[in-house]
Amino acid sequence: MESGHHSEGGDPACWLGLICPACGRVREDRTTSQCENCGEELDEAGAGGAA
Ligand SMILES: [Zn+2]
């Protein structure tokens, strides 16, 4: 038993870059580079890391 109700939608890693590192909130609007929850500035340019 390693996963019960895990795979439901898509790949969570797909929107990992949309998660605010400051508050952990997922940005719905990826067009903005600023968290609408805490106002943390996010860099989309760094989304990817090790290709
Ligand atoms: Zn935030």
mmCIF file of the protein (N, C-alpha, C, O) and its ligand, coordinates in Angstrom:
data_MODEL
# 
_entry.id   MODEL 
# 
loop_
_entity.id 
_entity.type 
_entity.pdbx_number_of_molecules 
1 polymer     1 
2 non-polymer 1 
# 
_entity_poly.entity_id                      1 
_entity_poly.type                           'polypeptide(L)' 
_entity_poly.nstd_linkage                   no 
_entity_poly.nstd_monomer                   no 
_entity_poly.pdbx_seq_one_letter_code       MESGHHSEGGDPACWLGLICPACGRVREDRTTSQCENCGEELDEAGAGGAA 
_entity_poly.pdbx_seq_one_letter_code_can   MESGHHSEGGDPACWLGLICPACGRVREDRTTSQCENCGEELDEAGAGGAA 
_entity_poly.pdbx_strand_id                 A 
# 
loop_
_entity_poly_seq.entity_id 
_entity_poly_seq.num 
_entity_poly_seq.mon_id 
_entity_poly_seq.hetero 
1 1  MET n 
1 2  GLU n 
1 3  SER n 
1 4  GLY n 
1 5  HIS n 
1 6  HIS n 
1 7  SER n 
1 8  GLU n 
1 9  GLY n 
1 10 GLY n 
1 11 ASP n 
1 12 PRO n 
1 13 ALA n 
1 14 CYS n 
1 15 TRP n 
1 16 LEU n 
1 17 GLY n 
1 18 LEU n 
1 19 ILE n 
1 20 CYS n 
1 21 PRO n 
1 22 ALA n 
1 23 CYS n 
1 24 GLY n 
1 25 ARG n 
1 26 VAL n 
1 27 ARG n 
1 28 GLU n 
1 29 ASP n 
1 30 ARG n 
1 31 THR n 
1 32 THR n 
1 33 SER n 
1 34 GLN n 
1 35 CYS n 
1 36 GLU n 
1 37 ASN n 
1 38 CYS n 
1 39 GLY n 
1 40 GLU n 
1 41 GLU n 
1 42 LEU n 
1 43 ASP n 
1 44 GLU n 
1 45 ALA n 
1 46 GLY n 
1 47 ALA n 
1 48 GLY n 
1 49 GLY n 
1 50 ALA n 
1 51 ALA n 
# 
loop_
_struct_asym.id 
_struct_asym.entity_id 
A 1 
B 2 
# 
loop_
_chem_comp.id 
_chem_comp.type 
_chem_comp.mon_nstd_flag 
ALA 'L-peptide linking' y 
ARG 'L-peptide linking' y 
ASN 'L-peptide linking' y 
ASP 'L-peptide linking' y 
CYS 'L-peptide linking' y 
GLN 'L-peptide linking' y 
GLU 'L-peptide linking' y 
GLY 'peptide linking'   y 
HIS 'L-peptide linking' y 
ILE 'L-peptide linking' y 
LEU 'L-peptide linking' y 
MET 'L-peptide linking' y 
PRO 'L-peptide linking' y 
SER 'L-peptide linking' y 
THR 'L-peptide linking' y 
TRP 'L-peptide linking' y 
VAL 'L-peptide linking' y 
ZN  non-polymer         . 
# 
_pdbx_entity_nonpoly.entity_id   2 
_pdbx_entity_nonpoly.name        ? 
_pdbx_entity_nonpoly.comp_id     ZN 
# 
_pdbx_nonpoly_scheme.asym_id         B 
_pdbx_nonpoly_scheme.entity_id       2 
_pdbx_nonpoly_scheme.mon_id          ZN 
_pdbx_nonpoly_scheme.ndb_seq_num     1 
_pdbx_nonpoly_scheme.pdb_seq_num     101 
_pdbx_nonpoly_scheme.auth_seq_num    101 
_pdbx_nonpoly_scheme.pdb_mon_id      ZN 
_pdbx_nonpoly_scheme.auth_mon_id     ZN 
_pdbx_nonpoly_scheme.pdb_strand_id   A 
_pdbx_nonpoly_scheme.pdb_ins_code    . 
# 
loop_
_atom_site.group_PDB 
_atom_site.id 
_atom_site.type_symbol 
_atom_site.label_atom_id 
_atom_site.label_alt_id 
_atom_site.label_comp_id 
_atom_site.label_asym_id 
_atom_site.label_entity_id 
_atom_site.label_seq_id 
_atom_site.pdbx_PDB_ins_code 
_atom_site.Cartn_x 
_atom_site.Cartn_y 
_atom_site.Cartn_z 
_atom_site.occupancy 
_atom_site.B_iso_or_equiv 
_atom_site.pdbx_formal_charge 
_atom_site.auth_seq_id 
_atom_site.auth_comp_id 
_atom_site.auth_asym_id 
_atom_site.auth_atom_id 
_atom_site.pdbx_PDB_model_num 
ATOM   1   N  N  . MET A 1 1  ? 0.851  -1.200 0.000   1.00 0.00 ? 1   MET A N  1 
ATOM   2   C  CA . MET A 1 1  ? 0.000  0.000  0.000   1.00 0.00 ? 1   MET A CA 1 
ATOM   3   C  C  . MET A 1 1  ? 0.881  1.242  0.000   1.00 0.00 ? 1   MET A C  1 
ATOM   4   O  O  . MET A 1 1  ? 1.374  1.668  1.044   1.00 0.00 ? 1   MET A O  1 
ATOM   5   N  N  . GLU A 1 2  ? 1.064  1.792  -1.133  1.00 0.00 ? 2   GLU A N  1 
ATOM   6   C  CA . GLU A 1 2  ? 1.893  2.977  -1.222  1.00 0.00 ? 2   GLU A CA 1 
ATOM   7   C  C  . GLU A 1 2  ? 1.088  4.172  -1.735  1.00 0.00 ? 2   GLU A C  1 
ATOM   8   O  O  . GLU A 1 2  ? 1.452  5.330  -1.532  1.00 0.00 ? 2   GLU A O  1 
ATOM   9   N  N  . SER A 1 3  ? -0.004 3.853  -2.398  1.00 0.00 ? 3   SER A N  1 
ATOM   10  C  CA . SER A 1 3  ? -0.836 4.943  -2.897  1.00 0.00 ? 3   SER A CA 1 
ATOM   11  C  C  . SER A 1 3  ? -2.305 4.520  -2.933  1.00 0.00 ? 3   SER A C  1 
ATOM   12  O  O  . SER A 1 3  ? -2.683 3.550  -3.590  1.00 0.00 ? 3   SER A O  1 
ATOM   13  N  N  . GLY A 1 4  ? -3.106 5.276  -2.213  1.00 0.00 ? 4   GLY A N  1 
ATOM   14  C  CA . GLY A 1 4  ? -4.527 4.958  -2.202  1.00 0.00 ? 4   GLY A CA 1 
ATOM   15  C  C  . GLY A 1 4  ? -5.243 5.794  -3.236  1.00 0.00 ? 4   GLY A C  1 
ATOM   16  O  O  . GLY A 1 4  ? -5.537 5.337  -4.341  1.00 0.00 ? 4   GLY A O  1 
ATOM   17  N  N  . HIS A 1 5  ? -5.516 7.028  -2.856  1.00 0.00 ? 5   HIS A N  1 
ATOM   18  C  CA . HIS A 1 5  ? -6.169 7.937  -3.797  1.00 0.00 ? 5   HIS A CA 1 
ATOM   19  C  C  . HIS A 1 5  ? -5.176 9.029  -4.193  1.00 0.00 ? 5   HIS A C  1 
ATOM   20  O  O  . HIS A 1 5  ? -5.271 10.176 -3.756  1.00 0.00 ? 5   HIS A O  1 
ATOM   21  N  N  . HIS A 1 6  ? -4.241 8.639  -5.018  1.00 0.00 ? 6   HIS A N  1 
ATOM   22  C  CA . HIS A 1 6  ? -3.201 9.601  -5.407  1.00 0.00 ? 6   HIS A CA 1 
ATOM   23  C  C  . HIS A 1 6  ? -3.466 10.133 -6.818  1.00 0.00 ? 6   HIS A C  1 
ATOM   24  O  O  . HIS A 1 6  ? -3.793 11.304 -7.017  1.00 0.00 ? 6   HIS A O  1 
ATOM   25  N  N  . SER A 1 7  ? -3.315 9.241  -7.774  1.00 0.00 ? 7   SER A N  1 
ATOM   26  C  CA . SER A 1 7  ? -3.509 9.665  -9.162  1.00 0.00 ? 7   SER A CA 1 
ATOM   27  C  C  . SER A 1 7  ? -4.990 9.910  -9.441  1.00 0.00 ? 7   SER A C  1 
ATOM   28  O  O  . SER A 1 7  ? -5.790 8.980  -9.535  1.00 0.00 ? 7   SER A O  1 
ATOM   29  N  N  . GLU A 1 8  ? -5.315 11.153 -9.565  1.00 0.00 ? 8   GLU A N  1 
ATOM   30  C  CA . GLU A 1 8  ? -6.714 11.503 -9.794  1.00 0.00 ? 8   GLU A CA 1 
ATOM   31  C  C  . GLU A 1 8  ? -6.826 12.354 -11.058 1.00 0.00 ? 8   GLU A C  1 
ATOM   32  O  O  . GLU A 1 8  ? -7.526 12.007 -12.010 1.00 0.00 ? 8   GLU A O  1 
ATOM   33  N  N  . GLY A 1 9  ? -6.115 13.474 -11.032 1.00 0.00 ? 9   GLY A N  1 
ATOM   34  C  CA . GLY A 1 9  ? -6.171 14.373 -12.193 1.00 0.00 ? 9   GLY A CA 1 
ATOM   35  C  C  . GLY A 1 9  ? -4.984 14.166 -13.098 1.00 0.00 ? 9   GLY A C  1 
ATOM   36  O  O  . GLY A 1 9  ? -4.861 13.141 -13.769 1.00 0.00 ? 9   GLY A O  1 
ATOM   37  N  N  . GLY A 1 10 ? -4.110 15.157 -13.108 1.00 0.00 ? 10  GLY A N  1 
ATOM   38  C  CA . GLY A 1 10 ? -2.937 15.061 -13.967 1.00 0.00 ? 10  GLY A CA 1 
ATOM   39  C  C  . GLY A 1 10 ? -1.671 14.957 -13.147 1.00 0.00 ? 10  GLY A C  1 
ATOM   40  O  O  . GLY A 1 10 ? -1.691 14.525 -11.994 1.00 0.00 ? 10  GLY A O  1 
ATOM   41  N  N  . ASP A 1 11 ? -0.586 15.353 -13.747 1.00 0.00 ? 11  ASP A N  1 
ATOM   42  C  CA . ASP A 1 11 ? 0.681  15.280 -13.049 1.00 0.00 ? 11  ASP A CA 1 
ATOM   43  C  C  . ASP A 1 11 ? 0.889  16.532 -12.209 1.00 0.00 ? 11  ASP A C  1 
ATOM   44  O  O  . ASP A 1 11 ? 0.914  17.637 -12.751 1.00 0.00 ? 11  ASP A O  1 
ATOM   45  N  N  . PRO A 1 12 ? 1.037  16.384 -10.920 1.00 0.00 ? 12  PRO A N  1 
ATOM   46  C  CA . PRO A 1 12 ? 1.221  17.522 -10.021 1.00 0.00 ? 12  PRO A CA 1 
ATOM   47  C  C  . PRO A 1 12 ? 2.500  18.279 -10.325 1.00 0.00 ? 12  PRO A C  1 
ATOM   48  O  O  . PRO A 1 12 ? 2.618  19.465 -10.017 1.00 0.00 ? 12  PRO A O  1 
ATOM   49  N  N  . ALA A 1 13 ? 3.452  17.594 -10.927 1.00 0.00 ? 13  ALA A N  1 
ATOM   50  C  CA . ALA A 1 13 ? 4.723  18.225 -11.253 1.00 0.00 ? 13  ALA A CA 1 
ATOM   51  C  C  . ALA A 1 13 ? 4.536  19.242 -12.379 1.00 0.00 ? 13  ALA A C  1 
ATOM   52  O  O  . ALA A 1 13 ? 5.413  20.056 -12.668 1.00 0.00 ? 13  ALA A O  1 
ATOM   53  N  N  . CYS A 1 14 ? 3.371  19.164 -12.993 1.00 0.00 ? 14  CYS A N  1 
ATOM   54  C  CA . CYS A 1 14 ? 3.090  20.063 -14.119 1.00 0.00 ? 14  CYS A CA 1 
ATOM   55  C  C  . CYS A 1 14 ? 2.916  21.489 -13.622 1.00 0.00 ? 14  CYS A C  1 
ATOM   56  O  O  . CYS A 1 14 ? 3.298  22.446 -14.296 1.00 0.00 ? 14  CYS A O  1 
ATOM   57  N  N  . TRP A 1 15 ? 2.345  21.617 -12.457 1.00 0.00 ? 15  TRP A N  1 
ATOM   58  C  CA . TRP A 1 15 ? 2.099  22.965 -11.922 1.00 0.00 ? 15  TRP A CA 1 
ATOM   59  C  C  . TRP A 1 15 ? 2.918  23.217 -10.674 1.00 0.00 ? 15  TRP A C  1 
ATOM   60  O  O  . TRP A 1 15 ? 2.543  24.019 -9.818  1.00 0.00 ? 15  TRP A O  1 
ATOM   61  N  N  . LEU A 1 16 ? 4.043  22.521 -10.580 1.00 0.00 ? 16  LEU A N  1 
ATOM   62  C  CA . LEU A 1 16 ? 4.922  22.742 -9.444  1.00 0.00 ? 16  LEU A CA 1 
ATOM   63  C  C  . LEU A 1 16 ? 5.482  24.162 -9.473  1.00 0.00 ? 16  LEU A C  1 
ATOM   64  O  O  . LEU A 1 16 ? 5.743  24.775 -8.438  1.00 0.00 ? 16  LEU A O  1 
ATOM   65  N  N  . GLY A 1 17 ? 5.655  24.660 -10.697 1.00 0.00 ? 17  GLY A N  1 
ATOM   66  C  CA . GLY A 1 17 ? 6.203  26.002 -10.848 1.00 0.00 ? 17  GLY A CA 1 
ATOM   67  C  C  . GLY A 1 17 ? 5.173  27.065 -10.543 1.00 0.00 ? 17  GLY A C  1 
ATOM   68  O  O  . GLY A 1 17 ? 5.478  28.256 -10.486 1.00 0.00 ? 17  GLY A O  1 
ATOM   69  N  N  . LEU A 1 18 ? 3.942  26.609 -10.346 1.00 0.00 ? 18  LEU A N  1 
ATOM   70  C  CA . LEU A 1 18 ? 2.873  27.560 -10.068 1.00 0.00 ? 18  LEU A CA 1 
ATOM   71  C  C  . LEU A 1 18 ? 2.612  27.670 -8.574  1.00 0.00 ? 18  LEU A C  1 
ATOM   72  O  O  . LEU A 1 18 ? 1.765  28.444 -8.128  1.00 0.00 ? 18  LEU A O  1 
ATOM   73  N  N  . ILE A 1 19 ? 3.350  26.884 -7.817  1.00 0.00 ? 19  ILE A N  1 
ATOM   74  C  CA . ILE A 1 19 ? 3.150  26.908 -6.377  1.00 0.00 ? 19  ILE A CA 1 
ATOM   75  C  C  . ILE A 1 19 ? 4.062  27.942 -5.733  1.00 0.00 ? 19  ILE A C  1 
ATOM   76  O  O  . ILE A 1 19 ? 5.271  27.952 -5.963  1.00 0.00 ? 19  ILE A O  1 
ATOM   77  N  N  . CYS A 1 20 ? 3.473  28.800 -4.934  1.00 0.00 ? 20  CYS A N  1 
ATOM   78  C  CA . CYS A 1 20 ? 4.244  29.833 -4.262  1.00 0.00 ? 20  CYS A CA 1 
ATOM   79  C  C  . CYS A 1 20 ? 5.115  29.209 -3.165  1.00 0.00 ? 20  CYS A C  1 
ATOM   80  O  O  . CYS A 1 20 ? 4.611  28.531 -2.270  1.00 0.00 ? 20  CYS A O  1 
ATOM   81  N  N  . PRO A 1 21 ? 6.419  29.448 -3.249  1.00 0.00 ? 21  PRO A N  1 
ATOM   82  C  CA . PRO A 1 21 ? 7.348  28.903 -2.261  1.00 0.00 ? 21  PRO A CA 1 
ATOM   83  C  C  . PRO A 1 21 ? 7.197  29.576 -0.906  1.00 0.00 ? 21  PRO A C  1 
ATOM   84  O  O  . PRO A 1 21 ? 7.688  29.080 0.108   1.00 0.00 ? 21  PRO A O  1 
ATOM   85  N  N  . ALA A 1 22 ? 6.526  30.689 -0.904  1.00 0.00 ? 22  ALA A N  1 
ATOM   86  C  CA . ALA A 1 22 ? 6.372  31.444 0.329   1.00 0.00 ? 22  ALA A CA 1 
ATOM   87  C  C  . ALA A 1 22 ? 5.177  30.969 1.138   1.00 0.00 ? 22  ALA A C  1 
ATOM   88  O  O  . ALA A 1 22 ? 5.294  30.732 2.340   1.00 0.00 ? 22  ALA A O  1 
ATOM   89  N  N  . CYS A 1 23 ? 4.034  30.828 0.488   1.00 0.00 ? 23  CYS A N  1 
ATOM   90  C  CA . CYS A 1 23 ? 2.825  30.441 1.207   1.00 0.00 ? 23  CYS A CA 1 
ATOM   91  C  C  . CYS A 1 23 ? 2.324  29.066 0.781   1.00 0.00 ? 23  CYS A C  1 
ATOM   92  O  O  . CYS A 1 23 ? 1.500  28.452 1.459   1.00 0.00 ? 23  CYS A O  1 
ATOM   93  N  N  . GLY A 1 24 ? 2.837  28.591 -0.361  1.00 0.00 ? 24  GLY A N  1 
ATOM   94  C  CA . GLY A 1 24 ? 2.466  27.253 -0.813  1.00 0.00 ? 24  GLY A CA 1 
ATOM   95  C  C  . GLY A 1 24 ? 1.148  27.227 -1.557  1.00 0.00 ? 24  GLY A C  1 
ATOM   96  O  O  . GLY A 1 24 ? 0.567  26.167 -1.791  1.00 0.00 ? 24  GLY A O  1 
ATOM   97  N  N  . ARG A 1 25 ? 0.685  28.409 -1.925  1.00 0.00 ? 25  ARG A N  1 
ATOM   98  C  CA . ARG A 1 25 ? -0.580 28.492 -2.639  1.00 0.00 ? 25  ARG A CA 1 
ATOM   99  C  C  . ARG A 1 25 ? -0.350 28.350 -4.144  1.00 0.00 ? 25  ARG A C  1 
ATOM   100 O  O  . ARG A 1 25 ? 0.613  28.893 -4.685  1.00 0.00 ? 25  ARG A O  1 
ATOM   101 N  N  . VAL A 1 26 ? -1.232 27.623 -4.808  1.00 0.00 ? 26  VAL A N  1 
ATOM   102 C  CA . VAL A 1 26 ? -1.095 27.425 -6.240  1.00 0.00 ? 26  VAL A CA 1 
ATOM   103 C  C  . VAL A 1 26 ? -1.753 28.579 -6.986  1.00 0.00 ? 26  VAL A C  1 
ATOM   104 O  O  . VAL A 1 26 ? -2.925 28.897 -6.786  1.00 0.00 ? 26  VAL A O  1 
ATOM   105 N  N  . ARG A 1 27 ? -0.957 29.188 -7.848  1.00 0.00 ? 27  ARG A N  1 
ATOM   106 C  CA . ARG A 1 27 ? -1.484 30.313 -8.610  1.00 0.00 ? 27  ARG A CA 1 
ATOM   107 C  C  . ARG A 1 27 ? -2.378 29.817 -9.732  1.00 0.00 ? 27  ARG A C  1 
ATOM   108 O  O  . ARG A 1 27 ? -1.966 28.973 -10.528 1.00 0.00 ? 27  ARG A O  1 
ATOM   109 N  N  . GLU A 1 28 ? -3.564 30.321 -9.801  1.00 0.00 ? 28  GLU A N  1 
ATOM   110 C  CA . GLU A 1 28 ? -4.470 29.933 -10.880 1.00 0.00 ? 28  GLU A CA 1 
ATOM   111 C  C  . GLU A 1 28 ? -4.092 30.683 -12.150 1.00 0.00 ? 28  GLU A C  1 
ATOM   112 O  O  . GLU A 1 28 ? -4.159 30.149 -13.257 1.00 0.00 ? 28  GLU A O  1 
ATOM   113 N  N  . ASP A 1 29 ? -3.699 31.914 -11.959 1.00 0.00 ? 29  ASP A N  1 
ATOM   114 C  CA . ASP A 1 29 ? -3.298 32.722 -13.102 1.00 0.00 ? 29  ASP A CA 1 
ATOM   115 C  C  . ASP A 1 29 ? -1.784 32.686 -13.247 1.00 0.00 ? 29  ASP A C  1 
ATOM   116 O  O  . ASP A 1 29 ? -1.062 33.329 -12.485 1.00 0.00 ? 29  ASP A O  1 
ATOM   117 N  N  . ARG A 1 30 ? -1.314 31.935 -14.223 1.00 0.00 ? 30  ARG A N  1 
ATOM   118 C  CA . ARG A 1 30 ? 0.120  31.771 -14.408 1.00 0.00 ? 30  ARG A CA 1 
ATOM   119 C  C  . ARG A 1 30 ? 0.703  32.892 -15.241 1.00 0.00 ? 30  ARG A C  1 
ATOM   120 O  O  . ARG A 1 30 ? 1.892  32.898 -15.560 1.00 0.00 ? 30  ARG A O  1 
ATOM   121 N  N  . THR A 1 31 ? -0.148 33.837 -15.587 1.00 0.00 ? 31  THR A N  1 
ATOM   122 C  CA . THR A 1 31 ? 0.320  34.958 -16.401 1.00 0.00 ? 31  THR A CA 1 
ATOM   123 C  C  . THR A 1 31 ? 1.006  36.004 -15.535 1.00 0.00 ? 31  THR A C  1 
ATOM   124 O  O  . THR A 1 31 ? 1.742  36.861 -16.024 1.00 0.00 ? 31  THR A O  1 
ATOM   125 N  N  . THR A 1 32 ? 0.744  35.911 -14.241 1.00 0.00 ? 32  THR A N  1 
ATOM   126 C  CA . THR A 1 32 ? 1.361  36.860 -13.333 1.00 0.00 ? 32  THR A CA 1 
ATOM   127 C  C  . THR A 1 32 ? 2.558  36.232 -12.635 1.00 0.00 ? 32  THR A C  1 
ATOM   128 O  O  . THR A 1 32 ? 2.581  35.030 -12.367 1.00 0.00 ? 32  THR A O  1 
ATOM   129 N  N  . SER A 1 33 ? 3.534  37.054 -12.351 1.00 0.00 ? 33  SER A N  1 
ATOM   130 C  CA . SER A 1 33 ? 4.741  36.545 -11.700 1.00 0.00 ? 33  SER A CA 1 
ATOM   131 C  C  . SER A 1 33 ? 4.753  36.924 -10.225 1.00 0.00 ? 33  SER A C  1 
ATOM   132 O  O  . SER A 1 33 ? 5.796  36.950 -9.572  1.00 0.00 ? 33  SER A O  1 
ATOM   133 N  N  . GLN A 1 34 ? 3.569  37.214 -9.730  1.00 0.00 ? 34  GLN A N  1 
ATOM   134 C  CA . GLN A 1 34 ? 3.467  37.593 -8.330  1.00 0.00 ? 34  GLN A CA 1 
ATOM   135 C  C  . GLN A 1 34 ? 2.316  36.841 -7.663  1.00 0.00 ? 34  GLN A C  1 
ATOM   136 O  O  . GLN A 1 34 ? 1.228  36.724 -8.226  1.00 0.00 ? 34  GLN A O  1 
ATOM   137 N  N  . CYS A 1 35 ? 2.568  36.342 -6.473  1.00 0.00 ? 35  CYS A N  1 
ATOM   138 C  CA . CYS A 1 35 ? 1.543  35.594 -5.760  1.00 0.00 ? 35  CYS A CA 1 
ATOM   139 C  C  . CYS A 1 35 ? 0.408  36.529 -5.346  1.00 0.00 ? 35  CYS A C  1 
ATOM   140 O  O  . CYS A 1 35 ? 0.630  37.597 -4.776  1.00 0.00 ? 35  CYS A O  1 
ATOM   141 N  N  . GLU A 1 36 ? -0.799 36.098 -5.648  1.00 0.00 ? 36  GLU A N  1 
ATOM   142 C  CA . GLU A 1 36 ? -1.953 36.934 -5.329  1.00 0.00 ? 36  GLU A CA 1 
ATOM   143 C  C  . GLU A 1 36 ? -2.391 36.724 -3.896  1.00 0.00 ? 36  GLU A C  1 
ATOM   144 O  O  . GLU A 1 36 ? -3.328 37.362 -3.415  1.00 0.00 ? 36  GLU A O  1 
ATOM   145 N  N  . ASN A 1 37 ? -1.707 35.831 -3.228  1.00 0.00 ? 37  ASN A N  1 
ATOM   146 C  CA . ASN A 1 37 ? -2.064 35.530 -1.837  1.00 0.00 ? 37  ASN A CA 1 
ATOM   147 C  C  . ASN A 1 37 ? -1.178 36.290 -0.850  1.00 0.00 ? 37  ASN A C  1 
ATOM   148 O  O  . ASN A 1 37 ? -1.663 36.951 0.069   1.00 0.00 ? 37  ASN A O  1 
ATOM   149 N  N  . CYS A 1 38 ? 0.132  36.177 -1.066  1.00 0.00 ? 38  CYS A N  1 
ATOM   150 C  CA . CYS A 1 38 ? 1.054  36.829 -0.134  1.00 0.00 ? 38  CYS A CA 1 
ATOM   151 C  C  . CYS A 1 38 ? 1.835  37.937 -0.826  1.00 0.00 ? 38  CYS A C  1 
ATOM   152 O  O  . CYS A 1 38 ? 2.483  38.754 -0.171  1.00 0.00 ? 38  CYS A O  1 
ATOM   153 N  N  . GLY A 1 39 ? 1.770  37.959 -2.164  1.00 0.00 ? 39  GLY A N  1 
ATOM   154 C  CA . GLY A 1 39 ? 2.451  39.017 -2.899  1.00 0.00 ? 39  GLY A CA 1 
ATOM   155 C  C  . GLY A 1 39 ? 3.908  38.702 -3.166  1.00 0.00 ? 39  GLY A C  1 
ATOM   156 O  O  . GLY A 1 39 ? 4.686  39.586 -3.524  1.00 0.00 ? 39  GLY A O  1 
ATOM   157 N  N  . GLU A 1 40 ? 4.278  37.445 -2.991  1.00 0.00 ? 40  GLU A N  1 
ATOM   158 C  CA . GLU A 1 40 ? 5.653  37.033 -3.221  1.00 0.00 ? 40  GLU A CA 1 
ATOM   159 C  C  . GLU A 1 40 ? 5.968  37.050 -4.716  1.00 0.00 ? 40  GLU A C  1 
ATOM   160 O  O  . GLU A 1 40 ? 5.185  36.579 -5.542  1.00 0.00 ? 40  GLU A O  1 
ATOM   161 N  N  . GLU A 1 41 ? 7.128  37.602 -5.034  1.00 0.00 ? 41  GLU A N  1 
ATOM   162 C  CA . GLU A 1 41 ? 7.524  37.641 -6.440  1.00 0.00 ? 41  GLU A CA 1 
ATOM   163 C  C  . GLU A 1 41 ? 8.090  36.290 -6.855  1.00 0.00 ? 41  GLU A C  1 
ATOM   164 O  O  . GLU A 1 41 ? 8.981  35.742 -6.206  1.00 0.00 ? 41  GLU A O  1 
ATOM   165 N  N  . LEU A 1 42 ? 7.556  35.774 -7.940  1.00 0.00 ? 42  LEU A N  1 
ATOM   166 C  CA . LEU A 1 42 ? 7.965  34.445 -8.393  1.00 0.00 ? 42  LEU A CA 1 
ATOM   167 C  C  . LEU A 1 42 ? 8.637  34.537 -9.754  1.00 0.00 ? 42  LEU A C  1 
ATOM   168 O  O  . LEU A 1 42 ? 8.238  35.314 -10.622 1.00 0.00 ? 42  LEU A O  1 
ATOM   169 N  N  . ASP A 1 43 ? 9.652  33.733 -9.908  1.00 0.00 ? 43  ASP A N  1 
ATOM   170 C  CA . ASP A 1 43 ? 10.375 33.708 -11.177 1.00 0.00 ? 43  ASP A CA 1 
ATOM   171 C  C  . ASP A 1 43 ? 9.997  32.477 -11.981 1.00 0.00 ? 43  ASP A C  1 
ATOM   172 O  O  . ASP A 1 43 ? 10.340 31.352 -11.620 1.00 0.00 ? 43  ASP A O  1 
ATOM   173 N  N  . GLU A 1 44 ? 9.293  32.704 -13.062 1.00 0.00 ? 44  GLU A N  1 
ATOM   174 C  CA . GLU A 1 44 ? 8.897  31.586 -13.914 1.00 0.00 ? 44  GLU A CA 1 
ATOM   175 C  C  . GLU A 1 44 ? 10.065 31.109 -14.770 1.00 0.00 ? 44  GLU A C  1 
ATOM   176 O  O  . GLU A 1 44 ? 10.057 30.015 -15.335 1.00 0.00 ? 44  GLU A O  1 
ATOM   177 N  N  . ALA A 1 45 ? 11.070 31.984 -14.838 1.00 0.00 ? 45  ALA A N  1 
ATOM   178 C  CA . ALA A 1 45 ? 12.232 31.654 -15.659 1.00 0.00 ? 45  ALA A CA 1 
ATOM   179 C  C  . ALA A 1 45 ? 12.986 30.479 -15.077 1.00 0.00 ? 45  ALA A C  1 
ATOM   180 O  O  . ALA A 1 45 ? 13.674 29.751 -15.792 1.00 0.00 ? 45  ALA A O  1 
ATOM   181 N  N  . GLY A 1 46 ? 12.853 30.301 -13.780 1.00 0.00 ? 46  GLY A N  1 
ATOM   182 C  CA . GLY A 1 46 ? 13.562 29.225 -13.116 1.00 0.00 ? 46  GLY A CA 1 
ATOM   183 C  C  . GLY A 1 46 ? 12.755 27.932 -13.092 1.00 0.00 ? 46  GLY A C  1 
ATOM   184 O  O  . GLY A 1 46 ? 13.195 26.921 -12.545 1.00 0.00 ? 46  GLY A O  1 
ATOM   185 N  N  . ALA A 1 47 ? 11.570 27.979 -13.690 1.00 0.00 ? 47  ALA A N  1 
ATOM   186 C  CA . ALA A 1 47 ? 10.728 26.787 -13.712 1.00 0.00 ? 47  ALA A CA 1 
ATOM   187 C  C  . ALA A 1 47 ? 11.326 25.736 -14.619 1.00 0.00 ? 47  ALA A C  1 
ATOM   188 O  O  . ALA A 1 47 ? 11.398 25.922 -15.834 1.00 0.00 ? 47  ALA A O  1 
ATOM   189 N  N  . GLY A 1 48 ? 11.746 24.656 -14.045 1.00 0.00 ? 48  GLY A N  1 
ATOM   190 C  CA . GLY A 1 48 ? 12.339 23.597 -14.868 1.00 0.00 ? 48  GLY A CA 1 
ATOM   191 C  C  . GLY A 1 48 ? 13.460 22.933 -14.135 1.00 0.00 ? 48  GLY A C  1 
ATOM   192 O  O  . GLY A 1 48 ? 13.436 21.728 -13.886 1.00 0.00 ? 48  GLY A O  1 
ATOM   193 N  N  . GLY A 1 49 ? 14.446 23.723 -13.788 1.00 0.00 ? 49  GLY A N  1 
ATOM   194 C  CA . GLY A 1 49 ? 15.579 23.177 -13.042 1.00 0.00 ? 49  GLY A CA 1 
ATOM   195 C  C  . GLY A 1 49 ? 16.388 22.238 -13.914 1.00 0.00 ? 49  GLY A C  1 
ATOM   196 O  O  . GLY A 1 49 ? 16.982 22.650 -14.911 1.00 0.00 ? 49  GLY A O  1 
ATOM   197 N  N  . ALA A 1 50 ? 16.405 20.976 -13.528 1.00 0.00 ? 50  ALA A N  1 
ATOM   198 C  CA . ALA A 1 50 ? 17.167 19.997 -14.291 1.00 0.00 ? 50  ALA A CA 1 
ATOM   199 C  C  . ALA A 1 50 ? 16.312 19.432 -15.420 1.00 0.00 ? 50  ALA A C  1 
ATOM   200 O  O  . ALA A 1 50 ? 15.375 18.668 -15.188 1.00 0.00 ? 50  ALA A O  1 
ATOM   201 N  N  . ALA A 1 51 ? 16.643 19.813 -16.613 1.00 0.00 ? 51  ALA A N  1 
ATOM   202 C  CA . ALA A 1 51 ? 15.889 19.356 -17.772 1.00 0.00 ? 51  ALA A CA 1 
ATOM   203 C  C  . ALA A 1 51 ? 16.258 17.903 -18.037 1.00 0.00 ? 51  ALA A C  1 
ATOM   204 O  O  . ALA A 1 51 ? 15.742 17.297 -18.976 1.00 0.00 ? 51  ALA A O  1 
HETATM 205 ZN ZN . ZN  B 2 .  ? 2.370  33.285 -1.864  1.00 0.00 2 101 ZN  A ZN 1 
# 
